[in-house]
Amino acid sequence: MQELTDRIGEALAKEEARAEQYANNVRFILLAVLTTVALVNAMAVSFEANIMNLGALSIGYTYGFIVFIRMRRSGYHPMMKYVTSCLDIVLVFLLLFLYTRIDVPSVALKNYVFLIIFPLTALTAFRYDRRLILVAGGLAVALYLVLIFYLYVSRSINFTNGGYERELFSPDVTYIGQLTKVLLLSSYILLLSYLAQYSRKIFAKLVSDELSAQNLKELTDWELNIASQVQTRFLPHSFPVIAGLEIYGTVQQGRFVGGDYFDFIKVADDTLLIVAADVSGKGVPAALIMAEVRASTHLLASMHTGLEDLAQRLNSLIHQSTDKKNFVTFYGAEVNTSSRLLTYVNAGHPPPLICLAGKIRSLAKGTIPLGLYASLPQLTKHAEEFPPGSVLVSYTDGLPEQTDSRGEQFGEERIRDYVQSQVQLDAHSFIRKLLEDIRIFAGGKDLDDDVSIAVVKYLTK
């Protein structure tokens, strides 16, 4: 709560400083307008009136420049708004008081200069300070009443009972005319004070909402950082050694932390289990589900369950422990170097590519993703020959769906072309260069999504 109060105070202070600069700019504009009016009417008024007009304008310009220089050199001080606002009002009434000395005294109560009070008072509303408006506006009302009292006591005017026509078109001063002016000015000031108070509440709410959004962003960034650490911690940092096989894999995080997962698990001296999965959604929930998938996969692999049983058990676990809106695409394969066979199951995962004798084929999808239903329909284990020289490339959908500056996707065709042209590279270099190509394609921007790639090469002797 104290932080919010401090932030609102800081924001209001900055806004007041900007408002003071703005008010000073408007002050110069008003002075320029009044200067123009004074010059246009110079021939129609007396010499004394011209002197007073130019004197008042000179004072206005002088203190306007003083405010400008003061703010440039020393910055804004909260008392400035009271000083400048009140000086504006005093200067106007000083001119009106002087008019009583050189003209028909009652004209001072009807002079157009009085109208300047309204825009000058309006400038105070930009400070979101009700008290400032009441002080400056109250000063204007008080000075106008003082002017009336001075003229009345000095017998310069006599109040009459006439109506508006007499007030407007004769030197006479009427009760109803002056009362109307005082009531209009007072009502205007009260309205401005209400608007200032209302604007202050809105401003405070905007600051509060901004602070809440910032705190939410910081919390989200913290969660994403935790998710990133979870994701990194559960990915393999070293790979099992199986004679004849060269393996490598990585996950490159995009703009959002996701639930990409790959793993290599040695289940026998001649058998490697390759797992690739992608959890729907982003952030901490996806990372936690990914961690659950990893732990369950390792446990089930240690029990030497078959691929079909592994997929079914993972599906049951995810279906029971997550919302139905969460699902996991899953691919599991076993490479046996003795039988030279690749067996695999696919549950909604992008089909991996297998390169054999220079020919590239995709290993078609099998069943639906894990977690959608209690059991996986039409789950089938497939088998492919995997002799020396074969290469298996699996990836998540972040790779083909990466876009360039025009919104075009990298696509599976480019992945096939890359595999065809770079299949001779070792597994580590193969993945590193593919990631370089995808970043070049993206134009140097962050990856749209996590990209997970796993490669298994059966080396020729």
Phi, psi and omega in degrees: 000318180295322178298318180297316179300316179296318181295319179296318178298317179296317181296318179295322179297317178295320181293323177297319179297316178295321180295323179294320176295317179297315180298322180292324176295315178296324178301315179295323179295314178298320178296322178294319178296314180294324177298317178298315179298317181296320180291321178297323183264009185300322182283343185265352181242169183287166179298318180298321179294320177297319179298315180295319179299310181294325178296314179297319178296321179296318177298318179298313178298320183297309183285337172295317177293325177298316178298317180301311181293320180300317181289326179291324185270314188247355181083188185267142173238138184305332181287344183299323183297325178287318182295309184292318181296317180289324178297321177303312182295314182299320182296319178297314183286333174299318178295319179295321177296321180292327179299331181293345183270341188238356185223182173300119189306324183293339179296332180299332179276351183238005184291146179297339180302329179303326182296338179297338179302324186292308177293327178295319177292325179298329180299332181291339182294337182288353178268358181054034185236104182297322181296322179298317180296317180294324179292308182293315179294320177298322177297320180296314179297317182297316180294324178293320177294322177297319179298316178299314181297319181297315181292325180288314182295322180280006179058030177279339178224158173230129179283140178236171181263015182291173181266199184293326182298319180290323179296321187275325192244019176213165178290351183291153177245126183252152177299312185294325180293312181289323177298320179298316180297317180295318180294319178297315180295317180295317179297319179299317180293318178296321177296316178298320180295322177295315179297323178295318178295317179295318179296324179296319178296317179297317180298316179297322179294320178298318178295318179298316179295321179296318179295320178297318179296321179294316178297321178295319178297317179297320178295318179296317178299321179295316179297319179294325178294318176297316180299320179298318179295319178298313182298315181294320183295326185268357176275151182292134177255348173219156187240146180294157180251121175230127185307130176092345183253138173244122186230149175197149178203160179201161172235125175254121183282141178268211180290333181237143176287131182238204184237036177291142182210135169221159180200151171239122183234126178276113181259346176197168182300333182243013185228130179242131174262124177251128181235135173223136182212156178217116181276136177293151180088180183226173171077201185301315180304315180296319180295323180291320176295321177300319179296322178295318178298318181296311182298318181293322180298314180297319180296313182292325178295324179292340178271001178056041174285154177288169182298319181294317179294321178301313181294319181294318181292320176298319179299315180298318181297312182292321180296323182279330190256358181229166173293157183292345178282346177269136175213168184225123170281141189218139174224128178229134181219148174241130175252122179248115184285338179285311181274349182055046180236148172243119175246144186206158169231150182223125179242080175075010183271150174307130184299124175296165178251139175240131179249119183223120180056039177080358180253139183248131176227152174263142178271106193302155176295154179252277186245190182284164178299161180288144172097350182283321181227167183295331178222158181268119179282145174055038176283122185227137174271130180251157180229141178223148173292142180219070182280173175306141184096350180280151178226133176246126179237116176244152184203165176262172187291349177296336180286301181291337183268002176296135184251157173264191184295338180267357180090004179282138181276152178299314171080159182289330181296320177293324177296316178299316180297320179295313179301318181298320186271339186241015185296339182283346180291154172292163188301317181295313180294324179301313182288319181299315180291325178296319178293324176297317180296321182291326178287323175297317178299321181285355178075025178085355180283166177298152177297141180293328184211166174301144177238118179246130181225134176226133183232135175234125178242132174264107187288145173273148181281000000 
